[in-house]
Amino acid sequence: MNQALAGWDNFYVIIGSSAAALTGLQFVVIALVTEVRTSSSSQTLDAFATPTIVHFCVVLMIAAIVTMPGHSTITLTTCLMVLGGAGVIYALFVTFRARHQRGYKPVLEDWIFHAILPVVAYAWLFAAGAAIQRWPEGSLYWVAGSALTLLFVGIHNAWDAAVWMTTRARRSRR
């Protein structure tokens, strides 16, 4: 397993650091717009902004898991499958919450970035974990693809949330 993991350290340092920094920035944005929060906007933030933090944290977790020294094939398989399976369940729960919140009517782009792509990324991570015993080198590219998908989904969703919150803040000041 160590041979298959060789060379991935820099990749995961970059995406793990990016995910951590973006998580911090998302905290700042949410904290700055607290004056416009209502019960419906809190429900909307729970449905749309909170999952962004989770996706960033999962990217950080993937980076930590893959670069952890001394992995066996079994431990790496277990970690990736558990994280991928839990992620699929969480992404489906997020989709349910997005459908039932009342503060914002999602459009197609929202469903793609908040529901479809996260489910695909987490399922891809689960599949990578399942395939790693038979095809370690190729499966690690699936893991990387899953992590990058979650990172880019998080970037898109963080931007969307920041724009939505600042637009609401401007409207509430008028």
MODELLER restraints for C-alpha pairs under 7 A, 6 or more apart:
rsr = mdl.restraints
at = mdl.atoms
rsr.add(forms.Gaussian(group=physical.xy_distance, feature=features.Distance(at['CA:1:A'], at['CA:72:A']), mean=6.15, stdev=0.5))
rsr.add(forms.Gaussian(group=physical.xy_distance, feature=features.Distance(at['CA:1:A'], at['CA:73:A']), mean=5.92, stdev=0.5))
rsr.add(forms.Gaussian(group=physical.xy_distance, feature=features.Distance(at['CA:4:A'], at['CA:136:A']), mean=6.13, stdev=0.5))
rsr.add(forms.Gaussian(group=physical.xy_distance, feature=features.Distance(at['CA:4:A'], at['CA:137:A']), mean=5.33, stdev=0.5))
rsr.add(forms.Gaussian(group=physical.xy_distance, feature=features.Distance(at['CA:9:A'], at['CA:67:A']), mean=6.02, stdev=0.5))
rsr.add(forms.Gaussian(group=physical.xy_distance, feature=features.Distance(at['CA:12:A'], at['CA:63:A']), mean=4.82, stdev=0.5))
rsr.add(forms.Gaussian(group=physical.xy_distance, feature=features.Distance(at['CA:13:A'], at['CA:63:A']), mean=6.91, stdev=0.5))
rsr.add(forms.Gaussian(group=physical.xy_distance, feature=features.Distance(at['CA:16:A'], at['CA:59:A']), mean=6.14, stdev=0.5))
rsr.add(forms.Gaussian(group=physical.xy_distance, feature=features.Distance(at['CA:16:A'], at['CA:60:A']), mean=4.42, stdev=0.5))
rsr.add(forms.Gaussian(group=physical.xy_distance, feature=features.Distance(at['CA:16:A'], at['CA:63:A']), mean=5.42, stdev=0.5))
rsr.add(forms.Gaussian(group=physical.xy_distance, feature=features.Distance(at['CA:19:A'], at['CA:56:A']), mean=4.82, stdev=0.5))
rsr.add(forms.Gaussian(group=physical.xy_distance, feature=features.Distance(at['CA:19:A'], at['CA:57:A']), mean=6.68, stdev=0.5))
rsr.add(forms.Gaussian(group=physical.xy_distance, feature=features.Distance(at['CA:19:A'], at['CA:59:A']), mean=6.25, stdev=0.5))
rsr.add(forms.Gaussian(group=physical.xy_distance, feature=features.Distance(at['CA:19:A'], at['CA:60:A']), mean=5.92, stdev=0.5))
rsr.add(forms.Gaussian(group=physical.xy_distance, feature=features.Distance(at['CA:19:A'], at['CA:151:A']), mean=6.65, stdev=0.5))
rsr.add(forms.Gaussian(group=physical.xy_distance, feature=features.Distance(at['CA:20:A'], at['CA:56:A']), mean=6.83, stdev=0.5))
rsr.add(forms.Gaussian(group=physical.xy_distance, feature=features.Distance(at['CA:20:A'], at['CA:60:A']), mean=6.54, stdev=0.5))
rsr.add(forms.Gaussian(group=physical.xy_distance, feature=features.Distance(at['CA:23:A'], at['CA:53:A']), mean=5.71, stdev=0.5))
rsr.add(forms.Gaussian(group=physical.xy_distance, feature=features.Distance(at['CA:23:A'], at['CA:56:A']), mean=6.11, stdev=0.5))
rsr.add(forms.Gaussian(group=physical.xy_distance, feature=features.Distance(at['CA:26:A'], at['CA:158:A']), mean=6.55, stdev=0.5))
rsr.add(forms.Gaussian(group=physical.xy_distance, feature=features.Distance(at['CA:29:A'], at['CA:162:A']), mean=6.50, stdev=0.5))
rsr.add(forms.Gaussian(group=physical.xy_distance, feature=features.Distance(at['CA:33:A'], at['CA:165:A']), mean=6.67, stdev=0.5))
rsr.add(forms.Gaussian(group=physical.xy_distance, feature=features.Distance(at['CA:33:A'], at['CA:169:A']), mean=6.80, stdev=0.5))
rsr.add(forms.Gaussian(group=physical.xy_distance, feature=features.Distance(at['CA:36:A'], at['CA:168:A']), mean=6.97, stdev=0.5))
rsr.add(forms.Gaussian(group=physical.xy_distance, feature=features.Distance(at['CA:36:A'], at['CA:169:A']), mean=5.62, stdev=0.5))
rsr.add(forms.Gaussian(group=physical.xy_distance, feature=features.Distance(at['CA:36:A'], at['CA:172:A']), mean=6.74, stdev=0.5))
rsr.add(forms.Gaussian(group=physical.xy_distance, feature=features.Distance(at['CA:40:A'], at['CA:102:A']), mean=6.43, stdev=0.5))
rsr.add(forms.Gaussian(group=physical.xy_distance, feature=features.Distance(at['CA:40:A'], at['CA:103:A']), mean=5.07, stdev=0.5))
rsr.add(forms.Gaussian(group=physical.xy_distance, feature=features.Distance(at['CA:41:A'], at['CA:103:A']), mean=5.66, stdev=0.5))
rsr.add(forms.Gaussian(group=physical.xy_distance, feature=features.Distance(at['CA:43:A'], at['CA:101:A']), mean=6.06, stdev=0.5))
rsr.add(forms.Gaussian(group=physical.xy_distance, feature=features.Distance(at['CA:44:A'], at['CA:101:A']), mean=5.90, stdev=0.5))
rsr.add(forms.Gaussian(group=physical.xy_distance, feature=features.Distance(at['CA:44:A'], at['CA:103:A']), mean=5.60, stdev=0.5))
rsr.add(forms.Gaussian(group=physical.xy_distance, feature=features.Distance(at['CA:44:A'], at['CA:104:A']), mean=6.74, stdev=0.5))
rsr.add(forms.Gaussian(group=physical.xy_distance, feature=features.Distance(at['CA:47:A'], at['CA:94:A']), mean=6.08, stdev=0.5))
rsr.add(forms.Gaussian(group=physical.xy_distance, feature=features.Distance(at['CA:47:A'], at['CA:97:A']), mean=5.45, stdev=0.5))
rsr.add(forms.Gaussian(group=physical.xy_distance, feature=features.Distance(at['CA:47:A'], at['CA:98:A']), mean=5.07, stdev=0.5))
rsr.add(forms.Gaussian(group=physical.xy_distance, feature=features.Distance(at['CA:48:A'], at['CA:98:A']), mean=6.98, stdev=0.5))
rsr.add(forms.Gaussian(group=physical.xy_distance, feature=features.Distance(at['CA:49:A'], at['CA:158:A']), mean=6.89, stdev=0.5))
rsr.add(forms.Gaussian(group=physical.xy_distance, feature=features.Distance(at['CA:49:A'], at['CA:161:A']), mean=6.23, stdev=0.5))
rsr.add(forms.Gaussian(group=physical.xy_distance, feature=features.Distance(at['CA:52:A'], at['CA:154:A']), mean=4.98, stdev=0.5))
rsr.add(forms.Gaussian(group=physical.xy_distance, feature=features.Distance(at['CA:52:A'], at['CA:157:A']), mean=6.34, stdev=0.5))
rsr.add(forms.Gaussian(group=physical.xy_distance, feature=features.Distance(at['CA:52:A'], at['CA:158:A']), mean=6.46, stdev=0.5))
rsr.add(forms.Gaussian(group=physical.xy_distance, feature=features.Distance(at['CA:55:A'], at['CA:150:A']), mean=5.74, stdev=0.5))
rsr.add(forms.Gaussian(group=physical.xy_distance, feature=features.Distance(at['CA:55:A'], at['CA:151:A']), mean=6.98, stdev=0.5))
rsr.add(forms.Gaussian(group=physical.xy_distance, feature=features.Distance(at['CA:55:A'], at['CA:154:A']), mean=6.17, stdev=0.5))
rsr.add(forms.Gaussian(group=physical.xy_distance, feature=features.Distance(at['CA:56:A'], at['CA:151:A']), mean=6.13, stdev=0.5))
rsr.add(forms.Gaussian(group=physical.xy_distance, feature=features.Distance(at['CA:56:A'], at['CA:154:A']), mean=6.27, stdev=0.5))
rsr.add(forms.Gaussian(group=physical.xy_distance, feature=features.Distance(at['CA:59:A'], at['CA:147:A']), mean=5.31, stdev=0.5))
rsr.add(forms.Gaussian(group=physical.xy_distance, feature=features.Distance(at['CA:59:A'], at['CA:150:A']), mean=6.74, stdev=0.5))
rsr.add(forms.Gaussian(group=physical.xy_distance, feature=features.Distance(at['CA:59:A'], at['CA:151:A']), mean=6.58, stdev=0.5))
rsr.add(forms.Gaussian(group=physical.xy_distance, feature=features.Distance(at['CA:62:A'], at['CA:147:A']), mean=7.00, stdev=0.5))
rsr.add(forms.Gaussian(group=physical.xy_distance, feature=features.Distance(at['CA:73:A'], at['CA:133:A']), mean=6.16, stdev=0.5))
rsr.add(forms.Gaussian(group=physical.xy_distance, feature=features.Distance(at['CA:77:A'], at['CA:129:A']), mean=4.50, stdev=0.5))
rsr.add(forms.Gaussian(group=physical.xy_distance, feature=features.Distance(at['CA:77:A'], at['CA:130:A']), mean=6.21, stdev=0.5))
rsr.add(forms.Gaussian(group=physical.xy_distance, feature=features.Distance(at['CA:77:A'], at['CA:132:A']), mean=6.39, stdev=0.5))
rsr.add(forms.Gaussian(group=physical.xy_distance, feature=features.Distance(at['CA:78:A'], at['CA:129:A']), mean=6.99, stdev=0.5))
rsr.add(forms.Gaussian(group=physical.xy_distance, feature=features.Distance(at['CA:80:A'], at['CA:125:A']), mean=6.31, stdev=0.5))
rsr.add(forms.Gaussian(group=physical.xy_distance, feature=features.Distance(at['CA:80:A'], at['CA:126:A']), mean=6.02, stdev=0.5))
rsr.add(forms.Gaussian(group=physical.xy_distance, feature=features.Distance(at['CA:80:A'], at['CA:129:A']), mean=4.83, stdev=0.5))
rsr.add(forms.Gaussian(group=physical.xy_distance, feature=features.Distance(at['CA:81:A'], at['CA:125:A']), mean=6.90, stdev=0.5))
rsr.add(forms.Gaussian(group=physical.xy_distance, feature=features.Distance(at['CA:81:A'], at['CA:126:A']), mean=4.39, stdev=0.5))
rsr.add(forms.Gaussian(group=physical.xy_distance, feature=features.Distance(at['CA:81:A'], at['CA:129:A']), mean=4.98, stdev=0.5))
rsr.add(forms.Gaussian(group=physical.xy_distance, feature=features.Distance(at['CA:81:A'], at['CA:130:A']), mean=6.52, stdev=0.5))
rsr.add(forms.Gaussian(group=physical.xy_distance, feature=features.Distance(at['CA:84:A'], at['CA:122:A']), mean=4.61, stdev=0.5))
rsr.add(forms.Gaussian(group=physical.xy_distance, feature=features.Distance(at['CA:84:A'], at['CA:123:A']), mean=5.89, stdev=0.5))
rsr.add(forms.Gaussian(group=physical.xy_distance, feature=features.Distance(at['CA:84:A'], at['CA:125:A']), mean=4.95, stdev=0.5))
rsr.add(forms.Gaussian(group=physical.xy_distance, feature=features.Distance(at['CA:84:A'], at['CA:126:A']), mean=4.22, stdev=0.5))
rsr.add(forms.Gaussian(group=physical.xy_distance, feature=features.Distance(at['CA:85:A'], at['CA:122:A']), mean=6.88, stdev=0.5))
rsr.add(forms.Gaussian(group=physical.xy_distance, feature=features.Distance(at['CA:85:A'], at['CA:123:A']), mean=6.94, stdev=0.5))
rsr.add(forms.Gaussian(group=physical.xy_distance, feature=features.Distance(at['CA:85:A'], at['CA:126:A']), mean=5.88, stdev=0.5))
rsr.add(forms.Gaussian(group=physical.xy_distance, feature=features.Distance(at['CA:87:A'], at['CA:122:A']), mean=5.26, stdev=0.5))
rsr.add(forms.Gaussian(group=physical.xy_distance, feature=features.Distance(at['CA:88:A'], at['CA:119:A']), mean=5.24, stdev=0.5))
rsr.add(forms.Gaussian(group=physical.xy_distance, feature=features.Distance(at['CA:88:A'], at['CA:122:A']), mean=5.32, stdev=0.5))
rsr.add(forms.Gaussian(group=physical.xy_distance, feature=features.Distance(at['CA:88:A'], at['CA:123:A']), mean=6.13, stdev=0.5))
rsr.add(forms.Gaussian(group=physical.xy_distance, feature=features.Distance(at['CA:91:A'], at['CA:115:A']), mean=6.40, stdev=0.5))
rsr.add(forms.Gaussian(group=physical.xy_distance, feature=features.Distance(at['CA:91:A'], at['CA:118:A']), mean=6.11, stdev=0.5))
rsr.add(forms.Gaussian(group=physical.xy_distance, feature=features.Distance(at['CA:91:A'], at['CA:119:A']), mean=5.60, stdev=0.5))
rsr.add(forms.Gaussian(group=physical.xy_distance, feature=features.Distance(at['CA:95:A'], at['CA:115:A']), mean=5.36, stdev=0.5))
rsr.add(forms.Gaussian(group=physical.xy_distance, feature=features.Distance(at['CA:113:A'], at['CA:153:A']), mean=5.91, stdev=0.5))
rsr.add(forms.Gaussian(group=physical.xy_distance, feature=features.Distance(at['CA:118:A'], at['CA:150:A']), mean=6.46, stdev=0.5))
rsr.add(forms.Gaussian(group=physical.xy_distance, feature=features.Distance(at['CA:121:A'], at['CA:146:A']), mean=4.67, stdev=0.5))
rsr.add(forms.Gaussian(group=physical.xy_distance, feature=features.Distance(at['CA:121:A'], at['CA:149:A']), mean=6.20, stdev=0.5))
rsr.add(forms.Gaussian(group=physical.xy_distance, feature=features.Distance(at['CA:121:A'], at['CA:150:A']), mean=6.49, stdev=0.5))
rsr.add(forms.Gaussian(group=physical.xy_distance, feature=features.Distance(at['CA:122:A'], at['CA:146:A']), mean=6.74, stdev=0.5))
rsr.add(forms.Gaussian(group=physical.xy_distance, feature=features.Distance(at['CA:124:A'], at['CA:142:A']), mean=6.65, stdev=0.5))
rsr.add(forms.Gaussian(group=physical.xy_distance, feature=features.Distance(at['CA:124:A'], at['CA:146:A']), mean=6.07, stdev=0.5))
rsr.add(forms.Gaussian(group=physical.xy_distance, feature=features.Distance(at['CA:125:A'], at['CA:142:A']), mean=6.78, stdev=0.5))
rsr.add(forms.Gaussian(group=physical.xy_distance, feature=features.Distance(at['CA:125:A'], at['CA:143:A']), mean=5.48, stdev=0.5))
rsr.add(forms.Gaussian(group=physical.xy_distance, feature=features.Distance(at['CA:125:A'], at['CA:146:A']), mean=5.73, stdev=0.5))
rsr.add(forms.Gaussian(group=physical.xy_distance, feature=features.Distance(at['CA:128:A'], at['CA:139:A']), mean=4.90, stdev=0.5))
rsr.add(forms.Gaussian(group=physical.xy_distance, feature=features.Distance(at['CA:128:A'], at['CA:142:A']), mean=5.66, stdev=0.5))
rsr.add(forms.Gaussian(group=physical.xy_distance, feature=features.Distance(at['CA:128:A'], at['CA:143:A']), mean=5.97, stdev=0.5))
rsr.add(forms.Gaussian(group=physical.xy_distance, feature=features.Distance(at['CA:131:A'], at['CA:139:A']), mean=6.18, stdev=0.5))
rsr.add(forms.Gaussian(group=physical.xy_distance, feature=features.Distance(at['CA:132:A'], at['CA:139:A']), mean=5.31, stdev=0.5))
